[in-house]
Amino acid sequence: MSNDEKNKITFNRHSDAPNKPPKQHRCNGHLEDVLEGLSQWPLDVTKPFSLFLACLKSQPGQEPLRYKQNKEKRS
């Protein structure tokens, strides 16, 4: 092993394409709804959290509507 190989720093060993920008998880919006519910009083967490879990269990492309979108439609 040469000195150049020893001194080379690997930033992300798990990525095949180190030049690709990071991509948000498909359920990130649902998690944001849960965190927003935690920061309000009274706490509004039960429904957003159940939708977040449903999103994690769903197949890509079949995610449930976000709680925030459902709430706006009901208003």
All heavy atoms as a GROMACS GRO file, in nm:
protein
  611
    1MET      N    1   0.085  -0.118   0.000
    1MET     CA    2   0.000   0.000   0.000
    1MET      C    3   0.090   0.124   0.000
    1MET      O    4   0.180   0.136   0.081
    1MET     CB    5  -0.088  -0.003   0.124
    1MET     CG    6  -0.211   0.080   0.114
    1MET     SD    7  -0.304   0.075   0.268
    1MET     CE    8  -0.454   0.009   0.208
    2SER      N    9   0.064   0.216  -0.091
    2SER     CA   10   0.146   0.336  -0.100
    2SER      C   11   0.101   0.438   0.004
    2SER      O   12  -0.004   0.426   0.067
    2SER     CB   13   0.134   0.396  -0.240
    2SER     OG   14   0.004   0.446  -0.260
    3ASN      N   15   0.183   0.541   0.021
    3ASN     CA   16   0.151   0.647   0.117
    3ASN      C   17   0.024   0.721   0.078
    3ASN      O   18  -0.053   0.765   0.163
    3ASN     CB   19   0.266   0.745   0.130
    3ASN     CG   20   0.375   0.691   0.220
    3ASN    OD1   21   0.351   0.602   0.301
    3ASN    ND2   22   0.495   0.746   0.207
    4ASP      N   23   0.001   0.738  -0.054
    4ASP     CA   24  -0.121   0.806  -0.099
    4ASP      C   25  -0.246   0.730  -0.058
    4ASP      O   26  -0.346   0.788  -0.017
    4ASP     CB   27  -0.120   0.823  -0.251
    4ASP     CG   28  -0.018   0.927  -0.297
    4ASP    OD1   29   0.020   1.012  -0.214
    4ASP    OD2   30   0.023   0.921  -0.414
    5GLU      N   31  -0.243   0.598  -0.068
    5GLU     CA   32  -0.357   0.516  -0.030
    5GLU      C   33  -0.379   0.518   0.120
    5GLU      O   34  -0.491   0.514   0.168
    5GLU     CB   35  -0.339   0.373  -0.079
    5GLU     CG   36  -0.349   0.360  -0.229
    5GLU     CD   37  -0.317   0.220  -0.278
    5GLU    OE1   38  -0.284   0.134  -0.193
    5GLU    OE2   39  -0.326   0.197  -0.398
    6LYS      N   40  -0.271   0.525   0.197
    6LYS     CA   41  -0.282   0.530   0.343
    6LYS      C   42  -0.340   0.663   0.389
    6LYS      O   43  -0.415   0.669   0.486
    6LYS     CB   44  -0.145   0.509   0.407
    6LYS     CG   45  -0.094   0.368   0.398
    6LYS     CD   46   0.041   0.357   0.463
    6LYS     CE   47   0.099   0.218   0.448
    6LYS     NZ   48   0.232   0.207   0.505
    7ASN      N   49  -0.304   0.771   0.320
    7ASN     CA   50  -0.347   0.904   0.361
    7ASN      C   51  -0.484   0.942   0.306
    7ASN      O   52  -0.540   1.044   0.343
    7ASN     CB   53  -0.245   1.009   0.317
    7ASN     CG   54  -0.114   0.993   0.390
    7ASN    OD1   55  -0.110   0.942   0.501
    7ASN    ND2   56  -0.006   1.035   0.327
    8LYS      N   57  -0.536   0.862   0.215
    8LYS     CA   58  -0.666   0.892   0.156
    8LYS      C   59  -0.776   0.871   0.261
    8LYS      O   60  -0.782   0.769   0.327
    8LYS     CB   61  -0.691   0.801   0.037
    8LYS     CG   62  -0.817   0.833  -0.039
    8LYS     CD   63  -0.832   0.742  -0.158
    8LYS     CE   64  -0.962   0.768  -0.227
    8LYS     NZ   65  -0.983   0.676  -0.339
    9ILE      N   66  -0.865   0.969   0.273
    9ILE     CA   67  -0.974   0.963   0.370
    9ILE      C   68  -1.101   0.920   0.298
    9ILE      O   69  -1.138   0.977   0.196
    9ILE     CB   70  -0.996   1.099   0.438
    9ILE    CG1   71  -0.872   1.138   0.516
    9ILE    CG2   72  -1.117   1.095   0.528
    9ILE    CD1   73  -0.875   1.277   0.572
   10THR      N   74  -1.166   0.820   0.349
   10THR     CA   75  -1.294   0.775   0.294
   10THR      C   76  -1.405   0.836   0.378
   10THR      O   77  -1.416   0.807   0.497
   10THR     CB   78  -1.303   0.622   0.297
   10THR    OG1   79  -1.192   0.569   0.227
   10THR    CG2   80  -1.431   0.576   0.233
   11PHE      N   81  -1.486   0.921   0.317
   11PHE     CA   82  -1.591   0.988   0.391
   11PHE      C   83  -1.717   0.904   0.404
   11PHE      O   84  -1.786   0.911   0.502
   11PHE     CB   85  -1.625   1.122   0.324
   11PHE     CG   86  -1.516   1.224   0.339
   11PHE    CD1   87  -1.432   1.254   0.235
   11PHE    CD2   88  -1.496   1.287   0.460
   11PHE    CE1   89  -1.331   1.346   0.250
   11PHE    CE2   90  -1.395   1.380   0.477
   11PHE     CZ   91  -1.311   1.409   0.371
   12ASN      N   92  -1.748   0.826   0.302
   12ASN     CA   93  -1.871   0.748   0.306
   12ASN      C   94  -1.843   0.611   0.247
   12ASN      O   95  -1.847   0.593   0.127
   12ASN     CB   96  -1.982   0.820   0.228
   12ASN     CG   97  -2.115   0.752   0.243
   12ASN    OD1   98  -2.125   0.647   0.308
   12ASN    ND2   99  -2.218   0.810   0.186
   13ARG      N  100  -1.818   0.516   0.330
   13ARG     CA  101  -1.784   0.382   0.285
   13ARG      C  102  -1.903   0.306   0.229
   13ARG      O  103  -1.887   0.208   0.159
   13ARG     CB  104  -1.725   0.301   0.400
   13ARG     CG  105  -1.594   0.353   0.448
   13ARG     CD  106  -1.542   0.267   0.559
   13ARG     NE  107  -1.420   0.326   0.611
   13ARG     CZ  108  -1.358   0.285   0.717
   13ARG    NH1  109  -1.406   0.183   0.785
   13ARG    NH2  110  -1.249   0.342   0.757
   14HIS      N  111  -2.022   0.348   0.261
   14HIS     CA  112  -2.143   0.274   0.224
   14HIS      C  113  -2.206   0.323   0.095
   14HIS      O  114  -2.309   0.272   0.055
   14HIS     CB  115  -2.245   0.281   0.337
   14HIS     CG  116  -2.191   0.232   0.467
   14HIS    ND1  117  -2.166   0.100   0.492
   14HIS    CD2  118  -2.153   0.298   0.579
   14HIS    CE1  119  -2.116   0.086   0.614
   14HIS    NE2  120  -2.107   0.205   0.668
   15SER      N  121  -2.147   0.422   0.033
   15SER     CA  122  -2.207   0.479  -0.087
   15SER      C  123  -2.131   0.433  -0.211
   15SER      O  124  -2.010   0.435  -0.215
   15SER     CB  125  -2.206   0.631  -0.079
   15SER     OG  126  -2.255   0.686  -0.197
   16ASP      N  127  -2.206   0.395  -0.314
   16ASP     CA  128  -2.144   0.360  -0.441
   16ASP      C  129  -2.119   0.483  -0.526
   16ASP      O  130  -2.038   0.479  -0.618
   16ASP     CB  131  -2.235   0.263  -0.518
   16ASP     CG  132  -2.248   0.131  -0.447
   16ASP    OD1  133  -2.156   0.095  -0.371
   16ASP    OD2  134  -2.350   0.063  -0.467
   17ALA      N  135  -2.190   0.589  -0.499
   17ALA     CA  136  -2.177   0.711  -0.578
   17ALA      C  137  -2.152   0.829  -0.484
   17ALA      O  138  -2.245   0.898  -0.443
   17ALA     CB  139  -2.304   0.734  -0.659
   18PRO      N  140  -2.026   0.856  -0.449
   18PRO     CA  141  -1.997   0.962  -0.351
   18PRO      C  142  -2.030   1.102  -0.400
   18PRO      O  143  -2.040   1.193  -0.320
   18PRO     CB  144  -1.848   0.946  -0.326
   18PRO     CG  145  -1.795   0.879  -0.448
   18PRO     CD  146  -1.906   0.791  -0.499
   19ASN      N  147  -2.050   1.121  -0.530
   19ASN     CA  148  -2.078   1.255  -0.580
   19ASN      C  149  -2.228   1.287  -0.585
   19ASN      O  150  -2.265   1.397  -0.620
   19ASN     CB  151  -2.017   1.272  -0.720
   19ASN     CG  152  -1.866   1.264  -0.715
   19ASN    OD1  153  -1.805   1.299  -0.615
   19ASN    ND2  154  -1.807   1.215  -0.822
   20LYS      N  155  -2.312   1.190  -0.552
   20LYS     CA  156  -2.456   1.216  -0.551
   20LYS      C  157  -2.495   1.293  -0.426
   20LYS      O  158  -2.448   1.261  -0.317
   20LYS     CB  159  -2.534   1.084  -0.552
   20LYS     CG  160  -2.548   1.022  -0.686
   20LYS     CD  161  -2.643   0.904  -0.678
   20LYS     CE  162  -2.669   0.843  -0.812
   20LYS     NZ  163  -2.759   0.728  -0.801
   21PRO      N  164  -2.581   1.393  -0.439
   21PRO     CA  165  -2.627   1.464  -0.319
   21PRO      C  166  -2.720   1.373  -0.238
   21PRO      O  167  -2.785   1.285  -0.294
   21PRO     CB  168  -2.703   1.584  -0.375
   21PRO     CG  169  -2.743   1.542  -0.513
   21PRO     CD  170  -2.637   1.448  -0.562
   22PRO      N  171  -2.725   1.394  -0.107
   22PRO     CA  172  -2.814   1.311  -0.025
   22PRO      C  173  -2.960   1.336  -0.062
   22PRO      O  174  -2.998   1.445  -0.103
   22PRO     CB  175  -2.786   1.357   0.118
   22PRO     CG  176  -2.714   1.484   0.106
   22PRO     CD  177  -2.652   1.491  -0.029
   23LYS      N  178  -3.040   1.231  -0.049
   23LYS     CA  179  -3.182   1.238  -0.085
   23LYS      C  180  -3.265   1.214   0.041
   23LYS      O  181  -3.235   1.124   0.119
   23LYS     CB  182  -3.210   1.131  -0.190
   23LYS     CG  183  -3.344   1.134  -0.251
   23LYS     CD  184  -3.353   1.030  -0.362
   23LYS     CE  185  -3.490   0.970  -0.366
   23LYS     NZ  186  -3.502   0.861  -0.460
   24GLN      N  187  -3.370   1.294   0.060
   24GLN     CA  188  -3.455   1.278   0.177
   24GLN      C  189  -3.528   1.144   0.171
   24GLN      O  190  -3.561   1.094   0.064
   24GLN     CB  191  -3.560   1.388   0.182
   24GLN     CG  192  -3.509   1.521   0.222
   24GLN     CD  193  -3.622   1.621   0.237
   24GLN    OE1  194  -3.738   1.594   0.205
   24GLN    NE2  195  -3.590   1.739   0.285
   25HIS      N  196  -3.554   1.088   0.288
   25HIS     CA  197  -3.633   0.967   0.297
   25HIS      C  198  -3.776   0.999   0.254
   25HIS      O  199  -3.825   1.110   0.275
   25HIS     CB  200  -3.631   0.913   0.440
   25HIS     CG  201  -3.690   0.777   0.454
   25HIS    ND1  202  -3.824   0.758   0.475
   25HIS    CD2  203  -3.634   0.655   0.446
   25HIS    CE1  204  -3.848   0.628   0.482
   25HIS    NE2  205  -3.734   0.563   0.464
   26ARG      N  206  -3.843   0.904   0.194
   26ARG     CA  207  -3.977   0.928   0.140
   26ARG      C  208  -4.079   0.962   0.249
   26ARG      O  209  -4.183   1.020   0.222
   26ARG     CB  210  -4.024   0.808   0.059
   26ARG     CG  211  -4.033   0.681   0.137
   26ARG     CD  212  -4.058   0.561   0.047
   26ARG     NE  213  -4.056   0.438   0.122
   26ARG     CZ  214  -4.163   0.384   0.178
   26ARG    NH1  215  -4.280   0.441   0.165
   26ARG    NH2  216  -4.152   0.274   0.247
   27CYS      N  217  -4.051   0.929   0.375
   27CYS     CA  218  -4.143   0.957   0.485
   27CYS      C  219  -4.098   1.078   0.568
   27CYS      O  220  -4.149   1.100   0.679
   27CYS     CB  221  -4.158   0.835   0.574
   27CYS     SG  222  -4.228   0.693   0.488
   28ASN      N  223  -4.004   1.155   0.516
   28ASN     CA  224  -3.953   1.269   0.591
   28ASN      C  225  -4.062   1.370   0.625
   28ASN      O  226  -4.065   1.425   0.735
   28ASN     CB  227  -3.840   1.337   0.512
   28ASN     CG  228  -3.770   1.442   0.593
   28ASN    OD1  229  -3.723   1.415   0.702
   28ASN    ND2  230  -3.763   1.563   0.540
   29GLY      N  231  -4.153   1.395   0.533
   29GLY     CA  232  -4.262   1.489   0.558
   29GLY      C  233  -4.353   1.444   0.671
   29GLY      O  234  -4.399   1.524   0.752
   30HIS      N  235  -4.377   1.314   0.678
   30HIS     CA  236  -4.459   1.260   0.787
   30HIS      C  237  -4.390   1.279   0.922
   30HIS      O  238  -4.455   1.311   1.022
   30HIS     CB  239  -4.488   1.112   0.764
   30HIS     CG  240  -4.578   1.087   0.647
   30HIS    ND1  241  -4.534   1.085   0.517
   30HIS    CD2  242  -4.711   1.064   0.641
   30HIS    CE1  243  -4.636   1.061   0.437
   30HIS    NE2  244  -4.745   1.047   0.510
   31LEU      N  245  -4.258   1.260   0.924
   31LEU     CA  246  -4.182   1.283   1.047
   31LEU      C  247  -4.188   1.430   1.088
   31LEU      O  248  -4.201   1.462   1.206
   31LEU     CB  249  -4.037   1.238   1.030
   31LEU     CG  250  -3.946   1.259   1.150
   31LEU    CD1  251  -3.997   1.183   1.272
   31LEU    CD2  252  -3.804   1.217   1.117
   32GLU      N  253  -4.182   1.520   0.991
   32GLU     CA  254  -4.194   1.663   1.021
   32GLU      C  255  -4.329   1.694   1.084
   32GLU      O  256  -4.337   1.777   1.176
   32GLU     CB  257  -4.176   1.745   0.894
   32GLU     CG  258  -4.034   1.748   0.845
   32GLU     CD  259  -4.019   1.827   0.715
   32GLU    OE1  260  -4.115   1.897   0.675
   32GLU    OE2  261  -3.912   1.817   0.655
   33ASP      N  262  -4.435   1.628   1.039
   33ASP     CA  263  -4.567   1.648   1.099
   33ASP      C  264  -4.570   1.603   1.245
   33ASP      O  265  -4.630   1.668   1.330
   33ASP     CB  266  -4.674   1.573   1.020
   33ASP     CG  267  -4.696   1.630   0.880
   33ASP    OD1  268  -4.656   1.746   0.855
   33ASP    OD2  269  -4.753   1.558   0.796
   34VAL      N  270  -4.502   1.491   1.274
   34VAL     CA  271  -4.495   1.442   1.413
   34VAL      C  272  -4.420   1.542   1.499
   34VAL      O  273  -4.466   1.578   1.609
   34VAL     CB  274  -4.426   1.304   1.419
   34VAL    CG1  275  -4.401   1.261   1.563
   34VAL    CG2  276  -4.507   1.199   1.346
   35LEU      N  277  -4.307   1.590   1.451
   35LEU     CA  278  -4.227   1.685   1.530
   35LEU      C  279  -4.301   1.817   1.548
   35LEU      O  280  -4.291   1.880   1.655
   35LEU     CB  281  -4.091   1.708   1.463
   35LEU     CG  282  -4.003   1.584   1.455
   35LEU    CD1  283  -3.876   1.615   1.376
   35LEU    CD2  284  -3.970   1.531   1.593
   36GLU      N  285  -4.375   1.859   1.449
   36GLU     CA  286  -4.454   1.981   1.462
   36GLU      C  287  -4.563   1.962   1.568
   36GLU      O  288  -4.592   2.052   1.647
   36GLU     CB  289  -4.517   2.016   1.327
   36GLU     CG  290  -4.587   2.149   1.326
   36GLU     CD  291  -4.639   2.184   1.188
   36GLU    OE1  292  -4.565   2.165   1.090
   36GLU    OE2  293  -4.755   2.231   1.180
   37GLY      N  294  -4.624   1.844   1.571
   37GLY     CA  295  -4.726   1.814   1.672
   37GLY      C  296  -4.669   1.813   1.813
   37GLY      O  297  -4.738   1.848   1.909
   38LEU      N  298  -4.543   1.773   1.827
   38LEU     CA  299  -4.478   1.772   1.958
   38LEU      C  300  -4.449   1.913   2.009
   38LEU      O  301  -4.438   1.935   2.128
   38LEU     CB  302  -4.346   1.694   1.952
   38LEU     CG  303  -4.358   1.544   1.949
   38LEU    CD1  304  -4.223   1.481   1.921
   38LEU    CD2  305  -4.414   1.491   2.081
   39SER      N  306  -4.435   2.007   1.917
   39SER     CA  307  -4.399   2.143   1.958
   39SER      C  308  -4.521   2.231   1.981
   39SER      O  309  -4.506   2.349   2.009
   39SER     CB  310  -4.309   2.206   1.851
   39SER     OG  311  -4.380   2.221   1.730
   40GLN      N  312  -4.641   2.176   1.968
   40GLN     CA  313  -4.764   2.255   1.989
   40GLN      C  314  -4.830   2.216   2.121
   40GLN      O  315  -4.808   2.109   2.173
   40GLN     CB  316  -4.862   2.230   1.875
   40GLN     CG  317  -4.813   2.274   1.741
   40GLN     CD  318  -4.909   2.235   1.628
   40GLN    OE1  319  -5.007   2.165   1.651
   40GLN    NE2  320  -4.880   2.279   1.509
   41TRP      N  321  -4.910   2.307   2.170
   41TRP     CA  322  -4.991   2.275   2.288
   41TRP      C  323  -5.135   2.302   2.254
   41TRP      O  324  -5.166   2.409   2.203
   41TRP     CB  325  -4.947   2.359   2.408
   41TRP     CG  326  -5.015   2.312   2.532
   41TRP    CD1  327  -5.121   2.371   2.595
   41TRP    CD2  328  -4.984   2.195   2.606
   41TRP    NE1  329  -5.157   2.299   2.703
   41TRP    CE2  330  -5.075   2.189   2.714
   41TRP    CE3  331  -4.892   2.093   2.594
   41TRP    CZ2  332  -5.075   2.087   2.807
   41TRP    CZ3  333  -4.891   1.993   2.686
   41TRP    CH2  334  -4.981   1.990   2.791
   42PRO      N  335  -5.226   2.213   2.273
   42PRO     CA  336  -5.208   2.078   2.325
   42PRO      C  337  -5.136   1.989   2.221
   42PRO      O  338  -5.144   2.015   2.101
   42PRO     CB  339  -5.351   2.028   2.348
   42PRO     CG  340  -5.434   2.108   2.254
   42PRO     CD  341  -5.365   2.240   2.238
   43LEU      N  342  -5.068   1.888   2.273
   43LEU     CA  343  -4.993   1.799   2.186
   43LEU      C  344  -5.085   1.733   2.083
   43LEU      O  345  -5.194   1.690   2.116
   43LEU     CB  346  -4.922   1.691   2.268
   43LEU     CG  347  -4.810   1.738   2.360
   43LEU    CD1  348  -4.755   1.620   2.438
   43LEU    CD2  349  -4.700   1.804   2.282
   44ASP      N  350  -5.038   1.729   1.961
   44ASP     CA  351  -5.114   1.668   1.852
   44ASP      C  352  -5.022   1.567   1.785
   44ASP      O  353  -4.960   1.596   1.683
   44ASP     CB  354  -5.157   1.777   1.753
   44ASP     CG  355  -5.247   1.724   1.644
   44ASP    OD1  356  -5.302   1.613   1.661
   44ASP    OD2  357  -5.262   1.793   1.542
   45VAL      N  358  -5.010   1.447   1.845
   45VAL     CA  359  -4.910   1.351   1.801
   45VAL      C  360  -4.971   1.219   1.754
   45VAL      O  361  -4.916   1.155   1.665
   45VAL     CB  362  -4.810   1.322   1.916
   45VAL    CG1  363  -4.697   1.235   1.867
   45VAL    CG2  364  -4.755   1.450   1.973
   46THR      N  365  -5.082   1.178   1.808
   46THR     CA  366  -5.134   1.044   1.784
   46THR      C  367  -5.158   1.016   1.636
   46THR      O  368  -5.106   0.919   1.581
   46THR     CB  369  -5.265   1.023   1.862
   46THR    OG1  370  -5.242   1.054   1.998
   46THR    CG2  371  -5.314   0.881   1.850
   47LYS      N  372  -5.235   1.100   1.569
   47LYS     CA  373  -5.266   1.077   1.428
   47LYS      C  374  -5.143   1.096   1.339
   47LYS      O  375  -5.118   1.012   1.252
   47LYS     CB  376  -5.381   1.169   1.385
   47LYS     CG  377  -5.430   1.144   1.246
   47LYS     CD  378  -5.490   1.006   1.230
   47LYS     CE  379  -5.545   0.986   1.090
   47LYS     NZ  380  -5.586   0.851   1.061
   48PRO      N  381  -5.062   1.203   1.357
   48PRO     CA  382  -4.942   1.215   1.273
   48PRO      C  383  -4.846   1.097   1.290
   48PRO      O  384  -4.787   1.051   1.193
   48PRO     CB  385  -4.877   1.346   1.318
   48PRO     CG  386  -4.981   1.422   1.387
   48PRO     CD  387  -5.079   1.323   1.441
   49PHE      N  388  -4.833   1.046   1.412
   49PHE     CA  389  -4.742   0.934   1.435
   49PHE      C  390  -4.794   0.806   1.369
   49PHE      O  391  -4.716   0.730   1.311
   49PHE     CB  392  -4.720   0.911   1.585
   49PHE     CG  393  -4.613   0.812   1.614
   49PHE    CD1  394  -4.479   0.844   1.594
   49PHE    CD2  395  -4.643   0.684   1.657
   49PHE    CE1  396  -4.379   0.752   1.618
   49PHE    CE2  397  -4.544   0.591   1.682
   49PHE     CZ  398  -4.412   0.626   1.662
   50SER      N  399  -4.926   0.785   1.374
   50SER     CA  400  -4.981   0.665   1.310
   50SER      C  401  -4.963   0.674   1.158
   50SER      O  402  -4.936   0.573   1.092
   50SER     CB  403  -5.127   0.645   1.347
   50SER     OG  404  -5.208   0.749   1.296
   51LEU      N  405  -4.977   0.794   1.100
   51LEU     CA  406  -4.953   0.811   0.956
   51LEU      C  407  -4.805   0.792   0.922
   51LEU      O  408  -4.771   0.738   0.817
   51LEU     CB  409  -5.001   0.948   0.910
   51LEU     CG  410  -5.151   0.965   0.901
   51LEU    CD1  411  -5.187   1.111   0.874
   51LEU    CD2  412  -5.208   0.876   0.793
   52PHE      N  413  -4.716   0.834   1.012
   52PHE     CA  414  -4.572   0.815   0.992
   52PHE      C  415  -4.539   0.666   0.990
   52PHE      O  416  -4.466   0.618   0.903
   52PHE     CB  417  -4.494   0.888   1.102
   52PHE     CG  418  -4.346   0.863   1.099
   52PHE    CD1  419  -4.269   0.902   0.991
   52PHE    CD2  420  -4.283   0.802   1.205
   52PHE    CE1  421  -4.132   0.880   0.988
   52PHE    CE2  422  -4.147   0.778   1.204
   52PHE     CZ  423  -4.071   0.818   1.094
   53LEU      N  424  -4.595   0.590   1.084
   53LEU     CA  425  -4.572   0.445   1.086
   53LEU      C  426  -4.631   0.378   0.963
   53LEU      O  427  -4.570   0.288   0.905
   53LEU     CB  428  -4.631   0.383   1.212
   53LEU     CG  429  -4.558   0.412   1.343
   53LEU    CD1  430  -4.630   0.345   1.460
   53LEU    CD2  431  -4.415   0.365   1.337
   54ALA      N  432  -4.748   0.423   0.920
   54ALA     CA  433  -4.809   0.368   0.799
   54ALA      C  434  -4.722   0.396   0.677
   54ALA      O  435  -4.708   0.312   0.588
   54ALA     CB  436  -4.949   0.426   0.779
   55CYS      N  437  -4.660   0.512   0.674
   55CYS     CA  438  -4.571   0.547   0.565
   55CYS      C  439  -4.449   0.456   0.564
   55CYS      O  440  -4.407   0.408   0.458
   55CYS     CB  441  -4.528   0.693   0.576
   55CYS     SG  442  -4.420   0.747   0.442
   56LEU      N  443  -4.392   0.430   0.681
   56LEU     CA  444  -4.275   0.342   0.689
   56LEU      C  445  -4.308   0.200   0.643
   56LEU      O  446  -4.225   0.133   0.584
   56LEU     CB  447  -4.220   0.339   0.831
   56LEU     CG  448  -4.153   0.467   0.881
   56LEU    CD1  449  -4.114   0.452   1.028
   56LEU    CD2  450  -4.033   0.504   0.797
   57LYS      N  451  -4.431   0.156   0.670
   57LYS     CA  452  -4.472   0.020   0.634
   57LYS      C  453  -4.517   0.010   0.488
   57LYS      O  454  -4.526  -0.099   0.434
   57LYS     CB  455  -4.586  -0.026   0.725
   57LYS     CG  456  -4.544  -0.042   0.868
   57LYS     CD  457  -4.664  -0.079   0.955
   57LYS     CE  458  -4.627  -0.084   1.102
   57LYS     NZ  459  -4.744  -0.114   1.185
   58SER      N  460  -4.545   0.123   0.425
   58SER     CA  461  -4.599   0.122   0.288
   58SER      C  462  -4.487   0.099   0.185
   58SER      O  463  -4.369   0.115   0.214
   58SER     CB  464  -4.669   0.254   0.258
   58SER     OG  465  -4.575   0.360   0.250
   59GLN      N  466  -4.529   0.065   0.067
   59GLN     CA  467  -4.437   0.048  -0.045
   59GLN      C  468  -4.406   0.185  -0.105
   59GLN      O  469  -4.490   0.276  -0.098
   59GLN     CB  470  -4.500  -0.041  -0.153
   59GLN     CG  471  -4.525  -0.183  -0.108
   59GLN     CD  472  -4.396  -0.257  -0.078
   59GLN    OE1  473  -4.298  -0.242  -0.149
   59GLN    NE2  474  -4.397  -0.333   0.031
   60PRO      N  475  -4.288   0.204  -0.163
   60PRO     CA  476  -4.258   0.332  -0.228
   60PRO      C  477  -4.364   0.367  -0.333
   60PRO      O  478  -4.403   0.282  -0.413
   60PRO     CB  479  -4.122   0.308  -0.293
   60PRO     CG  480  -4.059   0.202  -0.209
   60PRO     CD  481  -4.173   0.114  -0.164
   61GLY      N  482  -4.412   0.489  -0.326
   61GLY     CA  483  -4.516   0.535  -0.418
   61GLY      C  484  -4.657   0.517  -0.364
   61GLY      O  485  -4.752   0.569  -0.422
   62GLN      N  486  -4.672   0.445  -0.253
   62GLN     CA  487  -4.805   0.421  -0.196
   62GLN      C  488  -4.816   0.481  -0.056
   62GLN      O  489  -4.891   0.431   0.028
   62GLN     CB  490  -4.833   0.272  -0.191
   62GLN     CG  491  -4.836   0.207  -0.327
   62GLN     CD  492  -4.859   0.058  -0.321
   62GLN    OE1  493  -4.848  -0.004  -0.216
   62GLN    NE2  494  -4.892  -0.002  -0.434
   63GLU      N  495  -4.742   0.587  -0.030
   63GLU     CA  496  -4.744   0.650   0.101
   63GLU      C  497  -4.879   0.717   0.127
   63GLU      O  498  -4.941   0.768   0.033
   63GLU     CB  499  -4.633   0.757   0.111
   63GLU     CG  500  -4.493   0.703   0.100
   63GLU     CD  501  -4.445   0.691  -0.044
   63GLU    OE1  502  -4.521   0.727  -0.136
   63GLU    OE2  503  -4.333   0.642  -0.063
   64PRO      N  504  -4.926   0.716   0.252
   64PRO     CA  505  -5.051   0.786   0.284
   64PRO      C  506  -5.031   0.937   0.275
   64PRO      O  507  -4.918   0.986   0.278
   64PRO     CB  508  -5.080   0.743   0.428
   64PRO     CG  509  -4.948   0.706   0.484
   64PRO     CD  510  -4.868   0.653   0.370
   65LEU      N  511  -5.142   1.011   0.260
   65LEU     CA  512  -5.132   1.156   0.260
   65LEU      C  513  -5.078   1.204   0.393
   65LEU      O  514  -5.103   1.143   0.499
   65LEU     CB  515  -5.270   1.219   0.238
   65LEU     CG  516  -5.326   1.214   0.096
   65LEU    CD1  517  -5.465   1.274   0.095
   65LEU    CD2  518  -5.235   1.288   0.001
   66ARG      N  519  -5.007   1.314   0.389
   66ARG     CA  520  -4.952   1.370   0.513
   66ARG      C  521  -5.066   1.423   0.601
   66ARG      O  522  -5.171   1.463   0.552
   66ARG     CB  523  -4.856   1.483   0.481
   66ARG     CG  524  -4.724   1.433   0.425
   66ARG     CD  525  -4.629   1.545   0.401
   66ARG     NE  526  -4.605   1.623   0.521
   66ARG     CZ  527  -4.530   1.733   0.524
   66ARG    NH1  528  -4.474   1.778   0.414
   66ARG    NH2  529  -4.514   1.800   0.635
   67TYR      N  530  -5.043   1.424   0.730
   67TYR     CA  531  -5.142   1.474   0.825
   67TYR      C  532  -5.173   1.620   0.798
   67TYR      O  533  -5.288   1.662   0.801
   67TYR     CB  534  -5.089   1.456   0.968
   67TYR     CG  535  -5.182   1.508   1.073
   67TYR    CD1  536  -5.302   1.444   1.100
   67TYR    CD2  537  -5.152   1.622   1.146
   67TYR    CE1  538  -5.389   1.491   1.196
   67TYR    CE2  539  -5.238   1.670   1.243
   67TYR     CZ  540  -5.356   1.604   1.268
   67TYR     OH  541  -5.442   1.652   1.363
   68LYS      N  542  -5.070   1.697   0.766
   68LYS     CA  543  -5.088   1.839   0.739
   68LYS      C  544  -5.180   1.859   0.619
   68LYS      O  545  -5.267   1.945   0.620
   68LYS     CB  546  -4.951   1.903   0.712
   68LYS     CG  547  -4.947   2.050   0.716
   68LYS     CD  548  -4.803   2.095   0.703
   68LYS     CE  549  -4.789   2.239   0.740
   68LYS     NZ  550  -4.652   2.286   0.732
   69GLN      N  551  -5.164   1.778   0.514
   69GLN     CA  552  -5.250   1.788   0.396
   69GLN      C  553  -5.392   1.745   0.429
   69GLN      O  554  -5.488   1.808   0.385
   69GLN     CB  555  -5.194   1.701   0.283
   69GLN     CG  556  -5.064   1.750   0.228
   69GLN     CD  557  -4.998   1.651   0.135
   69GLN    OE1  558  -5.032   1.533   0.135
   69GLN    NE2  559  -4.902   1.698   0.058
   70ASN      N  560  -5.409   1.638   0.508
   70ASN     CA  561  -5.542   1.594   0.549
   70ASN      C  562  -5.611   1.700   0.632
   70ASN      O  563  -5.731   1.724   0.617
   70ASN     CB  564  -5.534   1.464   0.630
   70ASN     CG  565  -5.504   1.344   0.544
   70ASN    OD1  566  -5.530   1.344   0.425
   70ASN    ND2  567  -5.449   1.242   0.604
   71LYS      N  568  -5.537   1.762   0.720
   71LYS     CA  569  -5.593   1.866   0.809
   71LYS      C  570  -5.641   1.986   0.728
   71LYS      O  571  -5.746   2.042   0.755
   71LYS     CB  572  -5.484   1.908   0.909
   71LYS     CG  573  -5.532   1.982   1.028
   71LYS     CD  574  -5.417   2.002   1.124
   71LYS     CE  575  -5.459   2.077   1.245
   71LYS     NZ  576  -5.350   2.099   1.339
   72GLU      N  577  -5.564   2.025   0.625
   72GLU     CA  578  -5.603   2.138   0.542
   72GLU      C  579  -5.725   2.107   0.459
   72GLU      O  580  -5.809   2.192   0.436
   72GLU     CB  581  -5.485   2.179   0.452
   72GLU     CG  582  -5.371   2.243   0.527
   72GLU     CD  583  -5.247   2.262   0.442
   72GLU    OE1  584  -5.246   2.222   0.324
   72GLU    OE2  585  -5.150   2.317   0.496
   73LYS      N  586  -5.740   1.983   0.414
   73LYS     CA  587  -5.857   1.943   0.335
   73LYS      C  588  -5.984   1.944   0.419
   73LYS      O  589  -6.091   1.973   0.371
   73LYS     CB  590  -5.837   1.804   0.274
   73LYS     CG  591  -5.742   1.805   0.157
   73LYS     CD  592  -5.732   1.668   0.096
   73LYS     CE  593  -5.640   1.670  -0.025
   73LYS     NZ  594  -5.630   1.539  -0.088
   74ARG      N  595  -5.971   1.909   0.550
   74ARG     CA  596  -6.088   1.904   0.637
   74ARG      C  597  -6.136   2.043   0.674
   74ARG      O  598  -6.250   2.063   0.708
   74ARG     CB  599  -6.055   1.827   0.765
   74ARG     CG  600  -6.054   1.677   0.742
   74ARG     CD  601  -6.031   1.602   0.870
   74ARG     NE  602  -5.888   1.580   0.880
   74ARG     CZ  603  -5.819   1.574   0.991
   74ARG    NH1  604  -5.878   1.589   1.106
   74ARG    NH2  605  -5.690   1.553   0.991
   75SER      N  606  -6.044   2.142   0.673
   75SER     CA  607  -6.081   2.278   0.714
   75SER      C  608  -6.164   2.348   0.610
   75SER      O  609  -6.170   2.325   0.498
   75SER     CB  610  -5.956   2.361   0.740
   75SER     OG  611  -5.885   2.305   0.846
   0.00000   0.00000   0.00000
